[in-house]
Amino acid sequence: MSCDAPSALLARKWRATTTLNQSEAADALGIHQSTLTKIEGGDRRPSLSLLKKMGDLYSLTPADLAEGVSVMVGAGADAQAGA
């Protein structure tokens, strides 16, 4: 698996703005901790619906969410289009 460093850094940065540990954040997002570990490790990208949940949980601004869509979802679409 390739590491997607920009999306991993962004996901970790967002959670770091809270007092939630990874397990608590995963529970609040309705996902397994292993899924959040993969997202924060750059091995998986979140869906748009999960990005919205992250935005709600982490109290992200519209600009934060736009950056997330661009970095996490847009990069995946670009990679698939080039494949």
N, C-alpha and C positions, 0 to 999 in steps of 0.2 A: 504494500500500500504506500502511496505517496503522501507525504505530509503537506497539507495546505496551510502553511504558516500564517498568512494574513487572516484567514477566517478563524484559526485556532486562537491567535492572539486577541482578536476582537471578542470572541466568545468568553475567554478567560477574563478580559478586561471588564466586560459587562458584569459578570458575576462578582468580580472583586469590588464593585461599587456597593454591594450588599453585605450583610453579615451571614449570608447563607453559605453553608459548605456544599460540596458537590452533590451529596446525597439528598440534602434538603431541597436544593434547587431542582434536581431531577424529579423528586416527588411532586413539587409544586407545578412543574411543567407537564406532569403526567407521562413521563418517560422513564425508562430504566436508567440507573446510574451509568451503566456501561455505554449507553447511547450518548449521554452527555460527555462521558470520558472521551469517546471517539470524536465528538464534535470539537471539544476543547483541545484534543490532540491533533486535529487536522486530518483525521482519517475518514471523516464523514461530514457532509454539509446538512444543515437543517432545512426542512421544508419551509415554504412561505408561512404556513399556518403555525409551525413551531417558532419561527422568527417573531410572529405577532405575539405569541404567548410569552416569549422571552422579553419582548418590548414591554408588555404589561407587567410582568414579574419584576423586571429590573428598572422600571420607570424610565424607559428610554424616550428621548425626544424623537420627533419625526426625522430629524437629520441623522440621528444614530441609526434608526431603522433603515433609512435610505442607504446609508453606508453599509449596513449589514446585507441588504438585498444585493447591492453592487458587488460586494466582496464575496459573500457566501453563495448566493444563488446565481448571480451574473457570471461568475468565473466558471461555474459548472456548465452553464449553458454555452459559454464560449468554447469550453473544452469539448463538449459534445458536438457542437457545430463543426469543429475542426477535425473531428474523428472520421 
